[in-house]
Structures are given as structure tokens and as C-alpha cells.
């Protein structure tokens, strides 16, 4: 066929580009030297090579085009659109696991080329020029839309297609489930309850709230705080002894993948009586499913994955119910008679993102996405977009050899990719999980505190953005204790920018926005979940001040403990000094004065050389360091900002006794877990946040390489009444209670082999 017969419609350039990648070396050489391939040697091969691949798809497309004129009057526009979308979805699902987004586009182009060549050999070129052009343009548009599901910037078009597909599926599978949940589903009870202005006004007054103790099976003791005149939760049916996820109002598509996700990702070996969740997970999910705020300070590296699966299940269940609600209302609006009474369907917020999960590291985000994929991908027809890119950016770059000398909790925290700057949007459909979606086209956002702070910015910046935080309905903080080791100010900045009035409309249909969102009451409907391994004043303040859920809030109490002081194996006398009573604002100055007047003079004696000063706060560290510099006191320092060279030099000088003091911060110990040698005396300027750090540091005194006089080893600890929780975790619950209430200012404990 002569090239001039194709130039008018531009078909030749597209065909030549797609065929070039499938040619042999000899054929490519002919194109390079002569500008074309010998048709006698290549035409037949090309035809045979691709006919089998494209026969099924292209015949259907050609048949649809030939019958377009005859069936146009019989089918309405909606049915044609659904049929075309179903065709595209099948094509994408068949090819997603084998080729990437770019390969799909290339393969689609090659299929179209082969189909056109077959047609041109059978018919006259002049009679088919217009038909070929229209057909190729139509197929090009279809394949281009298929490949866009793998790209970030195509979310709006994809969401419209998914809504149409899900609309049809909803009518067949979920319509009964959607209507049943109106009566008893906690999702409907919580988010479709309209509050009165008087009730909302009462939420701002403490006297309108009541507290009561609660014991939750398999979870622990806690305190429930809720409004006095709240009665809407009476409609939620209790199923305390049932483990069936259906009775807990979990979408059946999610319930199918829970058991496999639990065994594969959470390493749960046995599940009793065919249950999908462990007893702990079941009880915890029931608590979350009430849409109350929850503060759980008993997270550990042992139960962390079980907790992660529970809140991922809760988040996906929430998103799918929201989506199902919207699609159902869309269907009702389409089927509504023109003269019927107009009924408002308010089921959306001012922006699309509904769930925000704040995580410390990229590896945590990777684990969350893996669980969500396992929950959603129970069907073989499911799809994940940009999966390869996500695994590359969030997976472990270089797997270092594990250091067996590090504690078990350290290995659990700092595994995988520990980058703390990230944010990623997720789009969720019935059978699709889209990664790297734009925030305003996302259902779920995973981000670190630093990643959120960089996009929120500060006042005065032009490119700052926080509108996507307006309609967050589910806020989850996992491993919240690590945020204290990063930068707690980022969390406070996040909370200050939640539910602010958006600066732009972002394509919002205001006729579908819930009235309580328009009234500015979103914070009273938001559920906040905090999972931490510690109970600290910062986390308590986050729960008490920023959690204003009208359904109430639950704070799980820490279990009674004997304290990490029992883990000290060194024979060591430990003297606890109680600081004078004062306000919390005065605490820093009182502690510093007590240290200078009561502790430091004794420790400066040459006999007390090689003293380690453990400092929890970096601000206290700077204050003591500056004082030592002014007083010309010999000391070395190791903090989270020290270079490796400085750390090595400081450790060596301290070990060989060339400096009297070593200043050591808790954050550097958290990130490095050094085992310091040469310590003879320890001063805890403040009790560590992590109770096991206390026993780890004290056990450094036992050095088998050094024959030290055990009677000369000492440990001094400063504490106040504001350190009650830290003291309980270290000294034990009972001992801490007596120490706080006692009039004595000094308490001593001796640990070790002969204690």
C-alpha cells in the first residue's frame, strides 16, 4: 500500500511507530537505511503475529461500529455509556498484571495497527478511508482512557467511570445491603443524625459531659466520656458475643479478605471457630465501629499489626459505605420522574478526602497499603494502579544486615524505609485501589507529620494548601509516641488546620453537602483514633482538647505494672529525688535550680568522674550544655544532631576518662540505641518517656571488660508529681503511688543479683 493513501488521516505515523517495536533487527535496519520494510518479507509475518491477540477485542469493536446506526435509536445514552465502560474495564483487568501503563498503551496501538491492515487487505482503500479514521479515533480514545488509570492526573475521569460501573453493580449486589444499614448501621446513625444548636452549644461546656468507667473484654479498662443527654446510640444493636463481620456491618467484599490478610500479613496462625479476627481484634473493632474517639496507649510491636489491620478495615468500610451512599443517591436522582417532588440527598462534604492516617515512616505506609490491597483484592478482577511505583518509592531500598545487638522493639520500629517525609492519596472503589491520586480526588490520605507540615506551610506562603483537611471524618494516629520523637509541633499544626473553611470550591456540588458540614460542625462528627505505646501528657491533651466527638470518647488506661526497674541486672543503688511542688509552667526552672544546687556540686567531685547525664528534653539539654560551657566544665556531648565523627570522639573520650561528664539525649538513644561504655555514675535529669530506656541505660553500668568497684556505682533520678505516669512505668504502679503521695523527698531502691 502506498503511503500517500494514508497521509490524509495521519494513520501511517501511528502504525509505523507501533510496528517498529515488534520488528526484527533486519527489518529495523531496512527501515533505517531505506525508510521502509520490504513488504514481501515482513507483511505476512506481521499479520500472522498479531491476528490472534486482537481478534476477540477488535471484532467486537468493529461489530459495534457497524451496528451503531441501527441500534442508536433503540439504546439510550446511559446504556451505551455503561456498555462502553464495561468493555474498557475488562480490557484493563486482563492486561494489568502483565504490563505496565506504558506497555498497555503500546499494545493497544499495535492491536489497532494489525486490525487496520487486515481490513485494508480485504476492502478498497478509498471506500474505507473515512470509516478507518473514525474507527481508529474511537479505539484510540478508548485505549487512551484505559491507560490513564495508571497515571496520576486522570483521577476525575476515572472516578466518573467507576461511579457508572459501581452504579450497575450496586443495583445487582449491594442495593439490599445499602437499605438495611439505614436502621442499625453505626455509620448511618452517626453521620445522618442532625444535631440541634442547643446540643452543639452544650458540647463546649464541661458540665454537659459525664465520665464513667468501662471494662472492655480483651481490650482493657478505660474511661468513657460522653454528653449527658446523648441517647442516639441506643439504636445500635449490641453483638458482644458475635464474631460474624456481617453482624458488625462490614461490607461483604471486605469481609471476604479479612481472614487471608490476618494470616498473611499479621502472622496470625490460628483463628477459633472459623472467625476472621482474633478476640482482641474483634473487641477493638466493635469499639471503633461505634464511631467514638479512642485513645489506646497499649500498642506494642507484638500487637501492632493486629491493630493496623483493624483500623484499615474500619477505614475501608467507612469509605465504601460513603461511596455506596453517594452512588445510590445518584441512581435515585437519575431514575426520578421529571414532575416528582425534589428530594435532597446530602451525603458529601466540601472536599472529597474522608480518611487521614498519620504515620511516622514510609514503611508504615507500605504496610497499611499492603493490608488494604489484601482486603480489597479478594476478587481476581481487582486492580491496583501505580503499584510498581509505590513499591519502589516506599519499599526498602537497601536491606542492611540486622544488628542482633539491638533490642527487639528497635528492630520492629526501624525496619524497612524509615523516611519520615511523605504524603500519598488513595482512591478506593469496589474493585480498584488507586495510588498517587490527587488529594482532592482521594478518599484516603496517608502522610507523615512532616509531609503534612510542608504542604500546610505557614502564614504568608503562596503555595500552601490545607483545604483537603476540611471534611476529614476519620482521623487516625498510629505509633503516635514516635511523633514525640520527631516533632510534636507538626501534630498541633495539623489539628489547628482541620475543618477550616476552604479557600476554593474544588468542584463541590453544594446541593449534596451535609448541613452539619455547612454549619461548621464537622469536628463534632469526626472520629479520632490514637494508638500509642505510651501515655504522655501530650497525647492526653490531644485526646481531651481536640477530640470533640458528639458520640463520646474512650480512653483506655495503662495496665498496672511492676516497672522496668525490675529488669535491671546490675547491683545498683538508685536514689529518687522529689522536686519541690510548683506549677507546670515553673517546672523547668525548678528542675534546673535543683540540679545546680543539690546534684551537680556532689557530682563534680573527682571521685564521681565518668558521669552520664541522661536528658529527655532537647531544650533542657541546651540549657545544661550552655551552663557547662560558661562554667568551663569538662564534658562531651551526644545528641540527635551530632555527626558520626563527633559521636565517635565523644564516646572515646568518655570511655578513657578524659572528660568528667557526658550529656546524652533521649532522642539519640531512641534512634541509635548506643551501648555506652565507661559509665560509673548516672544522672536522670528527667525520667525517660520510654520506660525501658531506664533499665537499658542502667544495665550499661555492667561491663564485663572492666573490673569496677560495684559499691562505687550510683544512680540519681529527679522526678515531680507531673511525672506520675513515667514513674509508674519505671518504678511500678504501687511504688509510684506511694512516692507521689509521700512527704519524703528521697527514696532509694537497690537492684541487682544480691538485692
Secondary structure, DSSP 4 states (H G I P E B T S, - for coil): --GGGTGGGTHHHHHHHHHHTTS-HHHHHHHHHHSS--HHHHHHHHHHHHHHHHHHHHHHHHHHHHTHHHHTTTS-HHHHHHHHHHHHHHHHHHHTTTS-HHHHHHHHHHHHHHHHHHHHHHS-HHHHHHHHHHHHHHHHHHHHHHHGGGSGGGHHHHHHHHHHHHHHHIIIIIHHHHHHHHHH-HHHHHHTPPPPHHHHHHTTSGGGEEEEEEEETTTEEEEEEEETT--GGGGSPP-TT---TTTTT--HHHHHHHHHHHHHHS-----GGG-SS-HHHHHHHHHHTTT-EEEE----TTTHHHHHHHHHHHHHHHHHHHHHHHHHHHHHHHHS-TTSPP-----B-SSS--EEEE-SSHHHHHHHHHHHHHHHTTSTT-EEETHHHHHHHHS-SS-PPP-TTS-HHHHHHS-S------EEEEEE-SSEEEES--GGG-SEEEE-HHHHHHHH--TT-SS---GGGTT--EEEESSHHHHHHH-HHHHHHHHHTTTPPPSS-TT--GGGB-HHHHTT-HHHH-EEEEE-S---HHHHHHHHHH---TT-EEEEPPPP---GGGG--S-EEEEEEEPPP--TTTHHHHHHHHIIIIIHHHHTSGGG-SEEEEES-HHHHHHHHHHHHHTT--EEEE-TT--HHHHHHHHHHHHTTSSSEEEEEHHHHHHH--------EEEESS--SSHHHHHHHHHTT--TTS---GGG-EEEEEE-GGGHHHHHHHH-HHHHHHHHH-S-SEEEEEESTT-
